[in-house]
Amino acid sequence: MIREIDVKKIISTVEMLCIKANKKLPSDIECCIKNCKINENNPLAKSILHDLEENIKAAQEYDLPICQDTGMAVVFIEIGQDVHVCGGNLNAAINEGVRRGYEKGLLRKSVVADPIERINTNDNTPAVIHTSVVDGDKIKITVAPKGFGSENMSALKMLKPSDGKDGVVSAVLDIVKAAGSNPCPPIVVGVGIGGDFEQCAFLSKKALCRDITLRNQNTFYAELEKELLEKINELGIGPQGFGGDTTALAVNIEYAATHIAGLPLAVNIGCHVTRHATAEV
C-alpha cells in the first residue's frame, strides 16, 4: 500500500524543525555540559561551563537562538519506499520549509548564492540535503543547522591502509589540536571512517546527529570513541580554549566499507551547541 504525503506537510515540518533546532539544544548535550561542569577541576573552566548553561536557559526564557550563528541548514531525509510525495517537488518543499523557518524564527540568514561573489540569498537557502530510501511508509526528517566557526575547523584526510588505527587516532588529535579554541569548545567530534572521499565526510556529519550518550554498536568503534574522547580531553584546550578537563563532550564515529588501497578519514567538529532536531511524518 502506497501512502501519499503532501509537500505541505514537509514544508511545515522543516519550518518547525529549523526553529526548534536553533532554540532548543538536544537534552543529551545539555545534560553532558551540566555533568562536565560538576566534574571539571579547573575553576575557570567550571565557570565557563556555568555560563554556557546560563546561555542555554536564557535562550529558552527569551525565545532566542542558542547561538547567533544559526548555521547553514543541513537536512537529512529518510523516505520510506512505500511513500509517494505529492503536490510538488521534494527538494523545493524542503527549501521552502527552511525559508519559512528562518523568516518566522527571526534566525540569521547566512547563505551566499555563490562562494566567490558572496551575494546573500536572504532566506538561508539552499539547504544541504541528504536523501536516503528506507523501509516503511513514513518520512523521517532531521534538520541540523551547522555554524561555520566549527565547520571551518573540520578536515578530511586520505590516509594509507598501513596507517591503521594509530594513524586514525593521530590524525583526529592533530585536527582537534589545530582547531584549538576556534570551534567554541567543548566540542562534539563527528568522525567518518571508510567509504570514499565524499562518503566519509557525509558519515562524519551524520555522526554529529547521534545522541552523544549512545556509543557505536560495533564494540571496536565504541572503544575507539572512548579512547579518542579521553585523549582529546587530555589536550587541555578546555571550554572556549581557556584550559581545563573538558575539551570535548563526545566523539561519535560512523564507518563504512572502503577500497583495499584507501583509509578515508573525515572529522566534522561541532561546537558546544551541536544542534539537530528530528520529526517523522
Residue frames relative to the residue before (quaternion, step in Angstrom):
aa qw qx qy qz dx dy dz
M 1.0000 0.0000 0.0000 0.0000 0.00 0.00 0.00
I 0.2741 -0.7642 0.5660 0.1432 3.56 -0.75 1.10
R 0.2106 -0.7698 0.5932 0.1061 3.57 -0.92 0.96
E 0.2744 -0.7702 0.5576 0.1435 3.56 -0.83 0.99
I 0.0575 -0.7728 0.6319 0.0156 3.54 -0.99 0.91
D 0.3439 -0.7543 0.5260 0.1900 3.55 -0.64 1.12
V 0.5670 -0.6227 0.4184 0.3401 3.57 -1.03 0.78
K 0.5347 0.6231 -0.4176 0.3891 3.61 1.16 -0.41
K 0.6352 0.5236 -0.3224 0.4673 3.57 1.09 -0.73
I 0.6427 0.5111 -0.3157 0.4754 3.57 1.03 -0.77
I 0.6309 0.5390 -0.3294 0.4505 3.59 0.96 -0.85
S 0.7117 0.4591 -0.2716 0.4570 3.58 0.77 -1.01
T 0.6379 0.5257 -0.3278 0.4575 3.59 1.08 -0.70
V 0.6600 0.4892 -0.3078 0.4799 3.59 0.90 -0.89
E 0.6094 0.5526 -0.3437 0.4529 3.60 1.00 -0.80
M 0.6814 0.4894 -0.2805 0.4664 3.57 0.87 -1.00
L 0.6816 0.5033 -0.2946 0.4419 3.59 0.90 -0.92
C 0.6008 0.5572 -0.3616 0.4448 3.61 1.05 -0.68
I 0.6881 0.4681 -0.2753 0.4812 3.57 0.93 -0.90
K 0.6666 0.5144 -0.3041 0.4457 3.57 0.87 -0.97
A 0.6783 0.5084 -0.3048 0.4342 3.59 0.82 -0.97
N 0.7080 0.4713 -0.2650 0.4543 3.57 1.00 -0.77
K 0.7622 0.3856 -0.2024 0.4790 3.58 1.14 -0.49
K 0.7719 0.2606 -0.1456 0.5613 3.58 1.20 -0.42
L 0.3120 -0.7639 0.5391 0.1688 3.57 -0.50 1.23
P 0.5623 -0.5883 0.4431 0.3761 3.63 -1.00 0.71
S 0.5683 -0.6519 0.3870 0.3200 3.58 -0.92 0.94
D 0.6125 0.5618 -0.3647 0.4198 3.61 1.05 -0.65
I 0.6738 0.4753 -0.2951 0.4826 3.58 1.01 -0.79
E 0.6306 0.5327 -0.3302 0.4578 3.57 0.99 -0.82
C 0.6730 0.4886 -0.2934 0.4714 3.60 0.92 -0.88
C 0.6384 0.5344 -0.3284 0.4462 3.57 1.03 -0.76
I 0.6253 0.5243 -0.3357 0.4705 3.59 1.00 -0.79
K 0.6445 0.5223 -0.3140 0.4618 3.58 0.99 -0.87
N 0.6863 0.4820 -0.2853 0.4640 3.59 0.89 -0.92
C 0.6322 0.5307 -0.3279 0.4595 3.57 1.06 -0.77
K 0.6160 0.5408 -0.3447 0.4575 3.58 1.07 -0.72
I 0.6442 0.5286 -0.3183 0.4519 3.57 0.98 -0.83
N 0.7667 0.3907 -0.1849 0.4747 3.57 0.94 -0.94
E 0.5047 0.6688 -0.4149 0.3548 3.60 1.27 -0.18
N 0.3070 -0.7845 0.5194 0.1433 3.58 -0.85 1.03
N 0.6408 0.5202 -0.3220 0.4638 3.57 1.18 -0.50
P 0.4513 -0.7248 0.4416 0.2756 3.65 -0.55 1.10
L 0.6590 0.4965 -0.3197 0.4659 3.60 0.94 -0.84
A 0.6484 0.5162 -0.3130 0.4639 3.57 0.96 -0.87
K 0.6333 0.5279 -0.3237 0.4641 3.58 1.01 -0.82
S 0.6499 0.5180 -0.3077 0.4633 3.56 1.02 -0.84
I 0.6535 0.5077 -0.3143 0.4653 3.59 0.98 -0.82
L 0.6391 0.5149 -0.3265 0.4689 3.58 0.97 -0.81
H 0.6053 0.5343 -0.3443 0.4792 3.58 1.11 -0.66
D 0.6500 0.5155 -0.3140 0.4617 3.59 0.96 -0.86
L 0.6322 0.5220 -0.3341 0.4650 3.58 1.04 -0.75
E 0.6208 0.5317 -0.3300 0.4723 3.58 1.03 -0.76
E 0.6630 0.5069 -0.3007 0.4615 3.57 0.93 -0.90
N 0.6208 0.5415 -0.3333 0.4586 3.58 1.07 -0.72
I 0.6383 0.5228 -0.3175 0.4674 3.57 1.01 -0.86
K 0.6611 0.5027 -0.2960 0.4719 3.58 0.98 -0.88
A 0.6493 0.5274 -0.3147 0.4486 3.59 0.97 -0.85
A 0.6193 0.5474 -0.3411 0.4478 3.56 1.03 -0.79
Q 0.6646 0.4886 -0.2946 0.4825 3.56 1.05 -0.81
E 0.6806 0.5170 -0.2941 0.4278 3.56 0.87 -0.97
Y 0.7909 0.3056 -0.1433 0.5104 3.57 0.93 -0.92
D 0.4092 -0.7385 0.4503 0.2904 3.58 1.31 0.18
L 0.4237 0.6854 -0.4598 0.3731 3.54 0.88 1.10
P 0.6116 -0.5254 0.4199 0.4165 3.61 -1.21 0.32
I 0.5505 -0.6148 0.4524 0.3381 3.57 -1.12 0.69
C 0.7855 0.1124 -0.0377 0.6074 3.57 1.14 -0.74
Q 0.5486 -0.6322 0.4356 0.3311 3.56 -1.07 0.70
D 0.6530 0.4290 -0.3120 0.5405 3.60 1.19 -0.46
T 0.1246 -0.8335 0.5370 0.0377 3.57 -0.11 1.29
G 0.5819 -0.7117 0.3008 0.2539 3.49 1.26 0.60
M 0.4829 -0.5616 0.5669 0.3605 3.46 -1.47 -0.03
A 0.4274 -0.7277 0.4732 0.2527 3.58 -0.77 1.00
V 0.0778 -0.7601 0.6449 0.0161 3.53 -0.74 1.16
V 0.0795 -0.8234 0.5618 -0.0105 3.57 -0.66 1.13
F 0.1374 -0.7488 0.6455 0.0614 3.53 -0.83 1.10
I 0.0062 0.8133 -0.5806 0.0388 3.58 -0.70 1.05
E 0.1309 -0.7830 0.6073 0.0317 3.54 -0.71 1.19
I 0.1277 -0.8242 0.5514 0.0194 3.57 -0.47 1.25
G 0.4075 -0.6997 0.5336 0.2444 3.55 -0.77 1.03
Q 0.5113 -0.6828 0.4285 0.2979 3.58 -0.90 0.88
D 0.6648 0.4664 -0.3053 0.4974 3.59 1.29 -0.19
V 0.5390 0.6024 -0.4008 0.4313 3.57 1.24 0.47
H 0.1088 -0.7444 0.6532 0.0861 3.53 -1.15 0.74
V 0.2558 -0.7599 0.5811 0.1391 3.57 -0.61 1.16
C 0.0261 -0.8263 0.5617 -0.0333 3.57 -0.65 1.08
G 0.7175 0.4731 -0.3304 0.3900 3.53 -1.31 0.32
G 0.8046 -0.1547 0.0938 0.5655 3.57 1.24 0.03
N 0.6644 -0.5039 0.3887 0.3919 3.53 -1.36 -0.06
L 0.5335 -0.6665 0.4234 0.3029 3.58 -0.89 0.98
N 0.6969 0.4672 -0.2900 0.4604 3.62 0.74 -1.00
A 0.6298 0.5249 -0.3348 0.4644 3.57 1.03 -0.76
A 0.6392 0.5266 -0.3222 0.4586 3.59 1.05 -0.77
I 0.6344 0.5232 -0.3298 0.4638 3.58 0.98 -0.84
N 0.6852 0.4803 -0.2884 0.4654 3.58 0.87 -0.92
E 0.6206 0.5211 -0.3460 0.4728 3.58 1.07 -0.64
G 0.6311 0.5260 -0.3278 0.4664 3.58 1.05 -0.73
V 0.6348 0.5094 -0.3199 0.4849 3.58 1.02 -0.81
R 0.6397 0.5384 -0.3216 0.4444 3.58 0.91 -0.92
R 0.7027 0.4591 -0.2652 0.4745 3.57 0.84 -0.98
G 0.6479 0.5365 -0.3227 0.4339 3.57 0.97 -0.84
Y 0.7037 0.4593 -0.2737 0.4679 3.56 0.86 -0.90
E 0.6335 0.5015 -0.3326 0.4864 3.58 1.17 -0.54
K 0.7084 0.4649 -0.2665 0.4594 3.59 0.76 -1.05
G 0.7241 0.4428 -0.2438 0.4692 3.57 1.00 -0.81
L 0.3602 -0.7466 0.4752 0.2949 3.57 1.33 -0.03
L 0.3059 0.7682 -0.4917 0.2732 3.54 1.01 0.93
R 0.5689 -0.6173 0.4176 0.3477 3.57 -1.04 0.78
K 0.2715 -0.7633 0.5712 0.1318 3.55 -0.94 0.95
S 0.0379 -0.8750 0.4774 -0.0705 3.54 -0.25 1.34
V 0.5553 0.6366 -0.3850 0.3717 3.60 1.23 0.07
V 0.1760 -0.7593 0.6187 0.0990 3.55 -1.00 0.92
A 0.5570 -0.6664 0.3970 0.2968 3.55 -1.01 0.90
D 0.7877 0.1419 -0.0588 0.5966 3.57 1.12 -0.67
P 0.4779 -0.7164 0.4224 0.2830 3.61 -0.76 0.96
I 0.6998 0.4332 -0.2701 0.4997 3.61 1.19 -0.37
E 0.7279 0.4316 -0.2520 0.4695 3.61 0.84 -0.93
R 0.2442 -0.8503 0.4447 0.1398 3.59 1.33 -0.40
I 0.3650 0.7113 -0.5223 0.2967 3.62 0.88 0.86
N 0.4163 -0.7408 0.4757 0.2272 3.56 -0.62 1.19
T 0.4227 -0.7092 0.5077 0.2461 3.57 -0.99 0.88
N 0.3436 -0.8018 0.4261 0.2397 3.57 1.37 -0.24
D 0.7517 0.3044 -0.2499 0.5290 3.61 1.14 0.42
N 0.4913 -0.7011 0.3788 0.3516 3.58 1.38 0.27
T 0.5600 0.5260 -0.4337 0.4707 3.59 1.13 0.54
P 0.5603 -0.1057 -0.8104 -0.1347 1.51 -2.36 0.79
A 0.4874 -0.6282 0.5220 0.3088 3.52 -1.29 0.50
V 0.4322 -0.6065 0.5770 0.3352 3.54 -1.35 0.19
I 0.0795 -0.8410 0.5348 -0.0209 3.57 -0.46 1.23
H 0.0790 -0.7722 0.6302 0.0162 3.56 -0.86 1.07
T 0.0663 -0.8305 0.5527 -0.0186 3.58 -0.50 1.21
S 0.0321 0.7827 -0.6211 0.0223 3.57 -1.01 0.83
V 0.3492 -0.7205 0.5625 0.2062 3.55 -1.18 0.62
V 0.0413 -0.8039 0.5924 -0.0325 3.57 -0.81 1.07
D 0.6569 -0.4750 0.3886 0.4381 3.57 -1.29 0.00
G 0.6900 0.5344 -0.3394 0.3508 3.55 -1.25 0.31
D 0.4446 -0.6897 0.5155 0.2468 3.53 -1.40 -0.03
K 0.5855 0.5477 -0.3842 0.4578 3.56 1.10 0.71
I 0.2952 -0.7083 0.6029 0.2185 3.54 -1.35 0.17
K 0.1596 -0.7747 0.6082 0.0662 3.56 -0.82 1.06
I 0.0818 -0.8128 0.5767 -0.0103 3.55 -0.70 1.13
T 0.0337 -0.7698 0.6374 0.0067 3.55 -0.93 0.97
V 0.1254 -0.7702 0.6226 0.0595 3.55 -0.86 1.01
A 0.0285 -0.8027 0.5941 -0.0437 3.55 -0.73 1.14
P 0.1890 -0.7920 0.5705 0.1071 3.63 -0.07 1.22
K 0.1184 -0.8301 0.5441 0.0289 3.60 -0.66 1.08
G 0.2760 -0.7579 0.5746 0.1389 3.54 -0.57 1.21
F 0.4432 -0.7462 0.4426 0.2257 3.55 -1.03 0.74
G 0.4314 0.6484 -0.4979 0.3815 3.60 1.18 0.16
S 0.7205 0.3865 -0.2216 0.5314 3.54 1.05 -0.83
E 0.6182 0.5664 -0.3503 0.4174 3.59 0.98 -0.82
N 0.6624 0.5264 -0.3041 0.4378 3.58 0.99 -0.84
M 0.6689 0.4909 -0.2953 0.4738 3.59 1.21 -0.38
S 0.5117 0.6443 -0.4112 0.3924 3.57 1.30 -0.02
A 0.0826 -0.8128 0.5767 0.0054 3.57 -1.19 0.49
L 0.2015 -0.7495 0.6190 0.1204 3.54 -1.31 0.44
K 0.0323 -0.7976 0.6022 -0.0100 3.56 -0.92 0.92
M 0.2711 -0.7317 0.6012 0.1725 3.55 -1.04 0.83
L 0.1311 -0.8245 0.5492 0.0369 3.54 0.02 1.34
K 0.5008 -0.6108 0.5123 0.3372 3.55 -1.32 0.24
P 0.6104 -0.5602 0.3981 0.3939 3.63 -1.05 0.61
S 0.6506 0.5341 -0.3186 0.4359 3.59 1.05 -0.76
D 0.5319 0.6225 -0.4171 0.3945 3.62 1.21 -0.28
G 0.1418 -0.8622 0.4777 0.0918 3.57 1.16 -0.62
K 0.8121 -0.2531 0.1997 0.4863 3.53 -1.26 -0.47
D 0.6518 0.5229 -0.3262 0.4419 3.60 0.91 -0.88
G 0.6460 0.5186 -0.3163 0.4622 3.56 1.04 -0.76
V 0.6243 0.5285 -0.3308 0.4706 3.57 1.07 -0.74
V 0.6613 0.5067 -0.3049 0.4614 3.59 0.86 -0.96
S 0.6672 0.5099 -0.2997 0.4528 3.57 0.88 -0.95
A 0.6722 0.5013 -0.3005 0.4544 3.59 0.92 -0.91
V 0.6460 0.5130 -0.3259 0.4618 3.61 0.93 -0.84
L 0.6663 0.4981 -0.3051 0.4635 3.60 0.91 -0.89
D 0.6339 0.5290 -0.3316 0.4565 3.60 1.00 -0.78
I 0.6588 0.5094 -0.3071 0.4607 3.58 0.97 -0.86
V 0.6711 0.4868 -0.2989 0.4726 3.58 0.94 -0.85
K 0.6365 0.5196 -0.3273 0.4665 3.60 1.00 -0.79
A 0.6624 0.5022 -0.3063 0.4639 3.58 0.94 -0.86
A 0.6292 0.5397 -0.3307 0.4510 3.59 1.11 -0.67
G 0.1039 -0.8435 0.5191 0.0906 3.58 1.03 -0.77
S 0.8149 -0.2202 0.1906 0.5012 3.54 -0.86 -1.03
N 0.4635 0.7443 -0.4142 0.2440 3.60 1.22 -0.36
P 0.7509 0.3955 -0.2578 0.4618 3.67 0.87 -0.73
C 0.5069 -0.6809 0.4027 0.3424 3.60 1.23 0.43
P 0.0096 0.8234 -0.5659 0.0403 3.60 0.54 1.13
P 0.4667 -0.0635 -0.8731 -0.1261 1.50 -2.44 0.69
I 0.3213 -0.7903 0.5086 0.1162 3.51 -0.92 1.04
V 0.2846 -0.6530 0.6491 0.2671 3.49 -1.43 0.10
V 0.2064 -0.8034 0.5529 0.0789 3.57 -0.74 1.07
G 0.1342 -0.7801 0.6091 0.0492 3.55 -0.59 1.20
V 0.0760 -0.8116 0.5793 -0.0056 3.57 -0.71 1.08
G 0.1049 -0.7684 0.6295 0.0474 3.55 -0.92 0.98
I 0.0335 -0.8011 0.5974 -0.0171 3.58 -0.78 1.02
G 0.7859 0.3090 -0.2369 0.4804 3.56 -0.89 0.95
G 0.6001 0.5335 -0.4414 0.4006 3.52 -1.32 -0.23
D 0.5386 -0.5524 0.4595 0.4401 3.54 -0.89 -0.99
F 0.8300 -0.2482 0.1485 0.4770 3.57 -1.32 -0.22
E 0.7829 0.3373 -0.2001 0.4829 3.59 0.71 -1.00
Q 0.6325 0.5553 -0.3587 0.4037 3.60 1.01 -0.64
C 0.6488 0.5065 -0.3479 0.4490 3.61 0.93 -0.71
A 0.6146 0.5267 -0.3524 0.4698 3.61 1.11 -0.57
F 0.6266 0.5283 -0.3218 0.4740 3.57 1.03 -0.82
L 0.6593 0.5206 -0.3054 0.4484 3.58 0.93 -0.92
S 0.6541 0.5135 -0.3190 0.4546 3.59 0.99 -0.80
K 0.6396 0.5035 -0.3200 0.4847 3.58 1.10 -0.69
K 0.6429 0.5258 -0.3086 0.4635 3.54 0.98 -0.91
A 0.6186 0.5748 -0.3394 0.4144 3.58 1.04 -0.80
L 0.6332 0.5520 -0.3304 0.4302 3.59 1.09 -0.68
C 0.6683 0.5013 -0.3011 0.4598 3.59 1.21 -0.38
R 0.5393 0.6079 -0.4135 0.4107 3.59 1.25 0.03
D 0.5809 -0.5610 0.4692 0.3572 3.57 -1.11 0.76
I 0.3998 -0.7621 0.4547 0.2293 3.59 -0.64 1.08
T 0.5843 0.5472 -0.3922 0.4532 3.59 1.24 0.02
L 0.6575 0.5005 -0.3001 0.4765 3.60 1.26 -0.23
R 0.2638 -0.7663 0.5689 0.1398 3.55 -0.79 1.04
N 0.6615 -0.4882 0.3879 0.4166 3.54 -1.28 0.41
Q 0.5080 -0.6781 0.4403 0.2971 3.58 -0.94 0.86
N 0.6130 0.5007 -0.3416 0.5068 3.58 1.25 -0.37
T 0.4821 -0.7115 0.4295 0.2775 3.59 -0.58 1.16
F 0.6264 0.5466 -0.3454 0.4354 3.60 0.96 -0.82
Y 0.7296 0.4225 -0.2503 0.4759 3.58 0.82 -0.98
A 0.5687 0.5637 -0.3837 0.4599 3.59 1.17 -0.48
E 0.6652 0.4858 -0.2935 0.4852 3.59 1.00 -0.84
L 0.6387 0.5209 -0.3266 0.4627 3.56 1.06 -0.72
E 0.5987 0.5464 -0.3504 0.4694 3.59 1.07 -0.70
K 0.6699 0.5009 -0.2905 0.4646 3.56 0.91 -0.95
E 0.6605 0.5133 -0.3048 0.4554 3.58 0.92 -0.90
L 0.6763 0.4935 -0.2975 0.4589 3.57 0.89 -0.92
L 0.6304 0.5318 -0.3412 0.4510 3.59 0.98 -0.78
E 0.6555 0.5103 -0.3120 0.4610 3.57 0.92 -0.88
K 0.7041 0.4707 -0.2742 0.4555 3.58 0.86 -0.95
I 0.6196 0.5256 -0.3452 0.4698 3.59 1.08 -0.65
N 0.6939 0.4716 -0.2852 0.4634 3.58 0.92 -0.85
E 0.5942 0.5522 -0.3546 0.4650 3.57 1.25 -0.34
L 0.5219 0.6456 -0.4103 0.3774 3.60 1.25 -0.24
G 0.3523 -0.7884 0.4487 0.2301 3.58 1.21 -0.47
I 0.3243 0.7476 -0.5199 0.2562 3.61 1.18 0.36
G 0.1713 -0.8587 0.4654 0.1293 3.56 1.00 -0.88
P 0.7288 -0.4244 0.3077 0.4406 3.57 -1.31 0.15
Q 0.8515 0.0016 -0.0665 0.5201 3.56 -0.80 1.14
G 0.6360 -0.5842 0.3145 0.3940 3.57 1.23 0.43
F 0.5433 0.6483 -0.3853 0.3689 3.60 1.25 0.21
G 0.6458 -0.5289 0.3147 0.4518 3.58 1.26 0.32
G 0.4740 0.6684 -0.4928 0.2930 3.53 -1.24 0.46
D 0.6673 -0.5329 0.3761 0.3596 3.52 -1.38 0.01
T 0.7331 0.4405 -0.2101 0.4736 3.58 1.21 -0.47
T 0.0379 0.7921 -0.6042 0.0784 3.55 0.01 1.32
A 0.7973 0.1150 -0.0445 0.5909 3.59 1.03 -0.82
L 0.4060 -0.6912 0.5471 0.2412 3.53 -1.18 0.68
A 0.7944 -0.1067 0.1138 0.5870 3.56 1.07 -0.76
V 0.1930 -0.7085 0.6577 0.1679 3.51 -1.40 0.30
N 0.0657 -0.7922 0.6067 0.0019 3.57 -0.70 1.12
I 0.1219 -0.8060 0.5783 0.0325 3.58 -0.76 1.06
E 0.0366 -0.7335 0.6772 0.0454 3.54 -1.15 0.79
Y 0.0964 -0.8208 0.5628 0.0171 3.58 -0.97 0.80
A 0.1007 -0.7822 0.6125 0.0526 3.57 -1.29 0.38
A 0.6331 -0.4986 0.4211 0.4163 3.55 -1.29 0.28
T 0.0795 -0.8074 0.5839 0.0292 3.56 -1.13 0.60
H 0.6616 -0.5019 0.3910 0.3968 3.56 -1.37 0.07
I 0.6110 -0.5809 0.3886 0.3718 3.60 -1.11 0.62
A 0.7176 0.4552 -0.2551 0.4612 3.61 1.12 -0.56
G 0.7615 0.4062 -0.1996 0.4639 3.60 1.21 -0.08
L 0.0669 -0.7409 0.6638 0.0765 3.51 -1.42 0.29
P 0.0643 -0.8283 0.5564 0.0148 3.60 0.35 1.24
L 0.0297 -0.7890 0.6135 -0.0160 3.55 -1.07 0.84
A 0.0039 0.7833 -0.6215 0.0103 3.56 -0.90 0.94
V 0.1277 -0.7658 0.6272 0.0612 3.54 -1.08 0.83
N 0.0572 -0.7816 0.6212 -0.0040 3.55 -0.61 1.20
I 0.2009 -0.8145 0.5383 0.0801 3.55 -0.47 1.20
G 0.1402 -0.7610 0.6292 0.0722 3.52 -1.01 0.93
C 0.4688 -0.6773 0.4877 0.2891 3.58 -1.01 0.78
H 0.7277 -0.4152 0.2847 0.4657 3.60 -1.24 -0.12
V 0.6887 0.3320 -0.2827 0.5793 3.60 1.28 -0.10
T 0.0540 0.7833 -0.6087 0.1137 3.54 0.43 1.27
R 0.1044 -0.8729 0.4764 -0.0111 3.52 0.01 1.41
H 0.2280 0.7346 -0.6282 0.1174 3.53 -1.19 0.67
A 0.0355 -0.7733 0.6331 0.0061 3.54 -1.19 0.67
T 0.1666 -0.8139 0.5559 0.0260 3.55 -0.99 0.92
A 0.0488 0.7735 -0.6317 0.0185 3.55 -1.16 0.67
E 0.2817 -0.7490 0.5786 0.1578 3.56 -1.24 0.49
V 0.1048 -0.7901 0.6019 0.0493 3.57 -0.97 0.85
